[in-house]
Amino acid sequence: MPWDPDQYELFSGPRTRPALDLLRSFGVSDPEYVVDLGCGIGHLTAILAKRWPAARVEGIDNSSTMLARARELDANITWTCGDISQWEPEAPVDVLFSNAALHWLDDHPGLIGRLVATLSRESVLAVQMPDNHREPSHHVAVRLAGHPRWRRALEPVVRESSVLKPDEYLQLLQPYVDTVDIWRTTYLHVLDGEHAVADWVQGSFLKPFLDALGVEEADSYLSEYRSRISRHYPALPDGTTLFPFTRLFIVAQRRND
Ligand SMILES: C[S@@+](CC[C@H](N)C(=O)[O-])C[C@H]1O[C@@H](n2cnc3c(N)ncnc32)[C@H](O)[C@@H]1O
């Protein structure tokens, strides 16, 4: 799916906050190899590199447009174009970080098993994923995709959320690590703009839908989506819109003691 860095960056402040919360939630001393899966435009990979300047840091993404932006950031980071589902590290990984990316992959039991197998003896797997698929921003998009006007084009791209329940991640991880910390946070984003929620979703969840439609059909789908979504997220008196967004965090640590 071709990602649009500019659309994604429209809300870079509120999109970055959960990643910073994730980064603050774990510590690892002197990691040698740090990997950012689904690194996008690389701004978080650069934070990882600053935090552990002696480590070899690699960002992996399958979008050449996002990686092109990342490459402008830091020449000391290795930027790798590749699919997370096929990825095999060069060495055991000490920090395996992934923010807002793994929910794009299917089969999380298989995925988590593969990721945990890449970890070194003293390491951390730190993941944040949107867990918002029950909210109007998402189910309105899916319901609209079933409308006769767009159904044929959109049927192949509508997918069930692959994000599991917290206890399922706990059970998948517990046999392989020493501690697992899992939590959900609902961020109450206050957004500016007439179509703030639609603009946000357009940069992520709606992308595959819009990409699957021709320009004219994408415009009509988006305008219908905007109109339906505004009923669920009415503007506040000052013109801003409150957008509740739930995210799931997983921090699994291995300790060599
Ligand atoms: C929502 S962006 C998040 C980017 C970055 N981690 C951040 O938090 O700003 C999701 C990123 O995951 C990447 N991605 C999605 N599926 C992927 C896959 N199967 N393999 C590699 N990258 C993938 C996309 O290209 C995109 O750059």
The ligand as an SDF file (V2000), in Angstrom:
LIG
                    3D

 27 29  0  0  0  0  0  0  0  0999 V2000
    1.1220    4.0480   10.8090 C   0  0  0  0  0  0  0  0  0  0  0  0
    2.7110    3.9570   10.1190 S   0  0  0  0  0  0  0  0  0  0  0  0
    3.7320    4.0310   11.5770 C   0  0  0  0  0  0  0  0  0  0  0  0
    5.1270    4.4560   11.2740 C   0  0  0  0  0  0  0  0  0  0  0  0
    6.0210    4.6790   12.5080 C   0  0  0  0  0  0  0  0  0  0  0  0
    6.2550    3.4510   13.2290 N   0  0  0  0  0  0  0  0  0  0  0  0
    5.3980    5.7210   13.4140 C   0  0  0  0  0  0  0  0  0  0  0  0
    4.9110    5.3650   14.4820 O   0  0  0  0  0  0  0  0  0  0  0  0
    5.3880    6.8980   13.0190 O   0  0  0  0  0  0  0  0  0  0  0  0
    2.7830    2.2390    9.7150 C   0  0  0  0  0  0  0  0  0  0  0  0
    4.0330    1.8680    8.9630 C   0  0  0  0  0  0  0  0  0  0  0  0
    4.0970    0.4490    8.9080 O   0  0  0  0  0  0  0  0  0  0  0  0
    4.5590    0.0840    7.6280 C   0  0  0  0  0  0  0  0  0  0  0  0
    4.1150   -1.2850    7.3510 N   0  0  0  0  0  0  0  0  0  0  0  0
    2.8430   -1.7490    7.3200 C   0  0  0  0  0  0  0  0  0  0  0  0
    2.8310   -3.0610    7.0440 N   0  0  0  0  0  0  0  0  0  0  0  0
    4.1320   -3.4280    6.8880 C   0  0  0  0  0  0  0  0  0  0  0  0
    4.7790   -4.6550    6.5910 C   0  0  0  0  0  0  0  0  0  0  0  0
    4.0700   -5.7800    6.3820 N   0  0  0  0  0  0  0  0  0  0  0  0
    6.1220   -4.6740    6.5120 N   0  0  0  0  0  0  0  0  0  0  0  0
    6.8470   -3.5420    6.7090 C   0  0  0  0  0  0  0  0  0  0  0  0
    6.2900   -2.3500    7.0060 N   0  0  0  0  0  0  0  0  0  0  0  0
    4.9500   -2.2930    7.0920 C   0  0  0  0  0  0  0  0  0  0  0  0
    3.9420    1.1120    6.6900 C   0  0  0  0  0  0  0  0  0  0  0  0
    4.6410    1.2020    5.4760 O   0  0  0  0  0  0  0  0  0  0  0  0
    4.0300    2.3780    7.5210 C   0  0  0  0  0  0  0  0  0  0  0  0
    5.2120    3.0980    7.2750 O   0  0  0  0  0  0  0  0  0  0  0  0
  1  2  1  0
  2  3  1  0
  2 10  1  0
  3  4  1  0
  4  5  1  0
  5  6  1  0
  5  7  1  0
  7  8  2  0
  7  9  1  0
 10 11  1  0
 11 12  1  0
 11 26  1  0
 12 13  1  0
 13 14  1  0
 13 24  1  0
 14 15  1  0
 14 23  1  0
 15 16  2  0
 16 17  1  0
 17 18  1  0
 17 23  2  0
 18 19  1  0
 18 20  2  0
 20 21  1  0
 21 22  2  0
 22 23  1  0
 24 25  1  0
 24 26  1  0
 26 27  1  0
M  CHG  2   2   1   9  -1
M  END
$$$$
